[in-house]
């Protein structure tokens, strides 16, 4: 059973990923959640992670990740995710507390469990990059890395850059050049997994649970903002990583060499595939079986409180 640390920046699709991590827990073992900056500032994403952990009855600690990128000025996605980063649902007062420093936790856990821990990053890659640079044992001790980020089909924050990589391109380049096995879910594959009105109606018709209310309130806001700014229903970007952990056959991959443009003004934060490179470093997602994905989502939904 795969053990993993989930580094996120909740975020509407992060919230769905956390829910699937709870509902599909028979397939893997979530060790901890780390909340980093990204969709909003870290104070807000950490509050969202704690609220979600309480609502989902997640029996894992929630840690604080980085507040800022390595070099660049911080950017957030408030236009998509709202002022608090998870606009829509209203949570009761949170009794859960932050468990401490997520980077220190990740370093200790991975190094003390060599070959056993997967690091899943669905926000900016800053926390992972800091861990890789802080102790040379971290990379060799990881089982593998799974990331949501990057695109070779056009960006969602610039013409060429996807948000998670654009938020800290230097960190992303450290990760892609780390030598650790990497599974990448970029826009090339995540844009194939779109929410739609039929899925929303299936959720509306499902049994009444606390999470159902959270999901529908969350998606009401998310759908509206995505249709305003992106002109389409939202894609389930981050949940692809969890669906993959539960059923790898839900996706197809191609091994490529991925690098990040950290220098060009026009293409800053863009990921570049070099298919002819001999030293291919990434299993890049290229195709999603949407039926399998949504079956996993509804399997998780059935098990959520």
C-alpha positions as CSV (number, residue, x, y, z in Angstrom):
1,X,0.0,0.0,0.0
2,X,1.5,3.3,-1.1
3,X,2.3,5.8,1.6
4,X,2.3,9.4,0.7
5,X,2.6,13.0,1.9
6,X,0.1,15.4,0.2
7,X,1.3,18.9,-0.3
8,X,-1.5,21.2,-1.4
9,X,-2.8,24.8,-1.5
10,X,-6.6,24.5,-1.1
11,X,-8.1,25.6,-3.5
12,X,-11.4,24.0,-4.9
13,X,-9.8,21.2,-6.8
14,X,-7.4,20.5,-3.9
15,X,-10.5,20.1,-1.7
16,X,-11.9,17.5,-4.0
17,X,-8.5,15.7,-4.0
18,X,-8.5,15.7,-0.2
19,X,-12.0,14.3,-0.2
20,X,-11.0,11.5,-2.6
21,X,-7.9,10.8,-0.4
22,X,-10.3,10.1,2.5
23,X,-12.9,8.2,0.5
24,X,-10.4,6.0,-1.3
25,X,-8.2,5.3,1.7
26,X,-8.5,1.5,1.2
27,X,-6.1,1.9,-1.8
28,X,-3.3,3.9,-0.1
29,X,-2.1,5.5,3.1
30,X,-2.1,9.2,3.5
31,X,0.5,10.1,6.0
32,X,0.1,13.9,6.4
33,X,-1.1,17.0,4.6
34,X,1.1,20.1,4.1
35,X,-0.5,23.4,3.2
36,X,1.6,25.7,1.2
37,X,0.9,29.1,-0.5
38,X,-0.5,29.1,-4.0
39,X,-4.1,29.5,-4.7
40,X,-4.0,31.9,-1.8
41,X,-1.6,33.0,0.8
42,X,-0.4,30.3,3.2
43,X,-2.5,31.5,6.2
44,X,-5.6,31.1,4.1
45,X,-4.7,27.7,2.5
46,X,-3.7,26.4,5.9
47,X,-7.0,27.4,7.4
48,X,-8.8,25.7,4.4
49,X,-6.8,22.5,4.9
50,X,-7.6,22.4,8.6
51,X,-11.3,23.1,7.9
52,X,-11.4,20.3,5.3
53,X,-9.5,17.9,7.5
54,X,-12.1,18.4,10.3
55,X,-15.0,18.1,8.0
56,X,-13.7,15.0,6.3
57,X,-12.6,13.5,9.6
58,X,-9.1,13.0,8.2
59,X,-7.1,11.2,10.8
60,X,-3.7,12.7,9.8
61,X,-1.8,15.8,10.9
62,X,-1.9,19.0,8.9
63,X,1.4,20.9,8.6
64,X,2.3,24.4,7.4
65,X,4.5,24.7,4.3
66,X,6.2,27.6,2.6
67,X,4.9,31.1,2.6
68,X,6.8,32.4,-0.5
69,X,8.5,31.1,-3.7
70,X,12.2,30.6,-3.7
71,X,13.0,33.7,-5.8
72,X,10.1,35.2,-7.7
73,X,7.4,37.5,-6.2
74,X,4.4,35.5,-4.9
75,X,1.3,35.2,-7.1
76,X,-2.1,33.8,-6.1
77,X,-5.2,32.7,-7.9
78,X,-7.8,34.8,-6.1
79,X,-9.7,35.5,-9.3
80,X,-10.5,31.7,-9.6
81,X,-10.6,30.6,-5.9
82,X,-11.9,33.7,-4.1
83,X,-10.6,35.8,-1.3
84,X,-10.2,33.0,1.1
85,X,-9.0,30.5,-1.5
86,X,-12.0,28.2,-1.1
87,X,-15.0,30.4,-1.6
88,X,-18.5,28.9,-1.3
89,X,-18.7,26.5,1.6
90,X,-19.1,27.8,5.2
91,X,-17.3,25.8,7.9
92,X,-18.0,25.7,11.6
93,X,-15.3,26.8,14.0
94,X,-12.2,24.7,13.5
95,X,-10.9,22.7,16.5
96,X,-7.9,21.3,14.7
97,X,-4.5,22.9,15.0
98,X,-1.5,23.1,12.8
99,X,0.9,20.2,13.6
100,X,4.0,22.3,12.9
101,X,6.6,22.8,10.2
102,X,5.8,20.7,7.1
103,X,9.2,20.8,5.6
104,X,10.9,19.6,8.8
105,X,8.2,16.8,9.0
106,X,8.7,15.8,5.4
107,X,12.5,15.6,5.7
108,X,12.4,13.5,8.9
109,X,9.7,11.2,7.6
110,X,11.2,10.5,4.2
111,X,14.8,10.1,5.4
112,X,13.7,7.8,8.3
113,X,11.6,5.6,5.9
114,X,13.8,5.2,2.9
115,X,12.1,4.0,-0.3
116,X,8.6,4.0,1.4
117,X,7.2,7.5,1.0
118,X,5.8,9.2,-2.1
119,X,5.6,13.0,-2.2
120,X,2.5,14.3,-4.0
121,X,2.6,18.0,-4.8
122,X,-0.5,19.8,-6.2
123,X,0.5,23.4,-5.5
124,X,3.7,25.3,-6.2
125,X,6.7,22.9,-5.8
126,X,8.5,25.1,-3.2
127,X,8.2,22.7,-0.3
128,X,9.5,19.8,-2.3
129,X,12.4,21.8,-3.7
130,X,13.4,23.1,-0.3
131,X,13.5,19.5,1.0
132,X,15.5,18.3,-2.0
133,X,18.1,21.1,-1.4
134,X,18.1,20.9,2.4
135,X,19.4,17.3,2.7
136,X,21.0,15.2,0.0
137,X,19.5,12.1,1.6
138,X,15.9,13.3,0.8
139,X,16.0,12.6,-2.9
140,X,17.6,9.1,-2.5
141,X,15.1,8.2,0.2
142,X,11.9,9.1,-1.7
143,X,10.0,6.3,-3.4
144,X,8.8,8.7,-6.1
145,X,7.3,12.2,-6.7
146,X,3.8,12.8,-8.2
147,X,3.1,16.4,-9.3
148,X,0.2,18.4,-10.8
149,X,1.8,21.1,-12.9
150,X,3.1,22.1,-16.3
151,X,1.7,22.1,-19.8
152,X,2.7,21.7,-23.4
153,X,-0.8,22.6,-24.6
154,X,-0.8,26.2,-23.5
155,X,-1.0,27.7,-20.1
156,X,-3.7,28.8,-17.7
157,X,-1.9,31.8,-16.3
158,X,0.1,32.9,-19.3
159,X,0.0,31.6,-22.9
160,X,2.6,29.0,-22.1
161,X,2.7,28.5,-18.3
162,X,0.5,26.5,-15.9
163,X,-0.1,28.1,-12.5
164,X,1.7,25.7,-10.2
165,X,4.9,25.9,-12.1
166,X,4.6,29.6,-12.9
167,X,4.2,30.3,-9.1
168,X,7.7,29.0,-8.5
169,X,9.5,28.0,-11.7
170,X,12.9,27.7,-10.0
171,X,11.5,25.2,-7.5
172,X,9.9,23.2,-10.4
173,X,13.2,23.0,-12.2
174,X,14.9,21.7,-9.0
175,X,12.2,19.0,-8.8
176,X,12.3,18.0,-12.4
177,X,16.1,17.8,-12.3
178,X,16.2,15.9,-9.0
179,X,16.8,12.4,-10.4
180,X,13.8,11.0,-8.5
181,X,11.1,9.1,-10.4
182,X,8.4,11.7,-11.3
183,X,4.9,11.2,-12.5
184,X,3.5,14.4,-14.0
185,X,-0.1,15.5,-14.3
186,X,0.0,18.6,-16.5
187,X,-2.8,20.4,-18.3
188,X,-2.1,18.0,-21.2
189,X,-4.1,15.3,-19.2
190,X,-6.0,17.2,-16.5
191,X,-8.0,19.2,-19.0
192,X,-9.5,16.0,-20.2
193,X,-11.2,15.5,-16.8
194,X,-13.9,18.2,-16.8
195,X,-16.7,18.7,-14.4
196,X,-20.1,19.0,-16.1
197,X,-23.8,19.4,-15.4
198,X,-24.4,15.6,-15.5
199,X,-21.8,15.0,-12.8
200,X,-23.2,17.8,-10.7
201,X,-26.7,16.3,-11.1
202,X,-25.4,12.8,-10.0
203,X,-23.9,14.4,-6.9
204,X,-27.2,16.3,-6.2
205,X,-29.1,12.9,-6.4
206,X,-26.6,11.1,-4.1
207,X,-27.2,10.5,-0.4
208,X,-27.1,13.5,2.0
209,X,-23.8,13.9,3.7
210,X,-21.8,16.8,5.1
211,X,-19.3,16.5,2.3
212,X,-22.0,16.6,-0.4
213,X,-23.0,20.1,1.0
214,X,-19.4,21.2,1.0
215,X,-18.8,19.9,-2.6
216,X,-21.9,21.6,-4.1
217,X,-21.3,24.9,-2.3
218,X,-17.7,24.8,-3.4
219,X,-18.5,23.9,-7.0
220,X,-21.2,26.5,-7.3
221,X,-18.6,29.2,-6.8
222,X,-15.8,27.3,-8.8
223,X,-18.0,26.7,-11.8
224,X,-19.1,30.4,-11.9
225,X,-15.5,31.7,-11.6
226,X,-14.1,29.3,-14.2
227,X,-16.8,30.1,-16.7
228,X,-16.2,33.8,-16.2
229,X,-12.4,33.7,-16.4
230,X,-11.7,30.5,-18.4
231,X,-15.0,30.3,-20.3
232,X,-15.5,26.6,-19.4
233,X,-16.4,24.2,-16.6
234,X,-13.5,23.5,-14.2
235,X,-11.1,20.7,-14.7
236,X,-10.4,18.3,-11.9
237,X,-6.6,19.0,-12.0
238,X,-5.4,18.0,-8.5
239,X,-7.8,15.0,-8.0
240,X,-6.1,13.3,-10.9
241,X,-3.1,12.5,-8.6
242,X,-5.4,10.7,-6.1
243,X,-7.3,8.8,-8.8
244,X,-3.9,7.6,-10.1
245,X,-2.8,6.4,-6.7
246,X,-6.1,4.4,-6.4
247,X,-6.1,3.1,-10.0
248,X,-3.0,3.8,-12.2
249,X,-4.8,2.3,-15.2
250,X,-7.0,5.4,-15.3
251,X,-4.2,7.3,-17.1
252,X,-1.7,6.7,-19.9
253,X,1.8,8.1,-19.8
254,X,4.8,8.8,-22.1
255,X,8.3,9.1,-20.7
256,X,9.9,12.4,-21.7
257,X,12.6,14.9,-20.5
258,X,11.0,18.0,-18.9
259,X,12.7,21.2,-18.1
260,X,11.4,24.6,-16.9
261,X,12.0,28.0,-18.5
262,X,13.3,30.1,-15.7
263,X,14.9,32.9,-17.8
264,X,12.7,34.0,-20.6
265,X,10.3,36.9,-20.0
266,X,7.8,35.7,-22.5
267,X,7.8,32.0,-21.5
268,X,8.8,32.2,-17.8
269,X,7.4,29.2,-16.0
270,X,6.7,27.2,-19.1
271,X,7.6,23.5,-19.1
272,X,9.4,22.1,-22.1
273,X,9.4,18.5,-23.3
274,X,12.5,17.2,-25.0
275,X,11.4,13.9,-26.4
276,X,14.7,13.1,-28.1
277,X,16.7,13.4,-24.8
278,X,18.4,10.2,-23.7
279,X,18.0,11.0,-20.0
280,X,14.2,11.0,-19.8
281,X,13.1,12.1,-16.3
282,X,9.3,12.2,-16.2
283,X,6.4,9.9,-16.8
284,X,4.1,12.5,-18.4
285,X,0.3,12.0,-18.3
286,X,-1.1,12.1,-21.8
287,X,-4.5,10.5,-21.6
288,X,-7.2,10.1,-19.0
289,X,-10.0,7.5,-18.8
290,X,-12.7,9.8,-17.6
291,X,-15.1,7.0,-16.9
292,X,-12.6,5.4,-14.5
293,X,-11.9,8.8,-12.9
294,X,-15.5,9.6,-12.2
295,X,-16.2,6.1,-10.9
296,X,-13.5,6.6,-8.4
297,X,-14.9,10.0,-7.4
298,X,-18.3,8.5,-6.8
299,X,-16.8,5.6,-4.9
300,X,-15.1,8.1,-2.6
301,X,-18.3,10.1,-2.3
302,X,-20.2,7.1,-1.0
303,X,-17.7,6.7,1.9
304,X,-17.5,10.3,3.0
305,X,-19.0,11.6,6.2
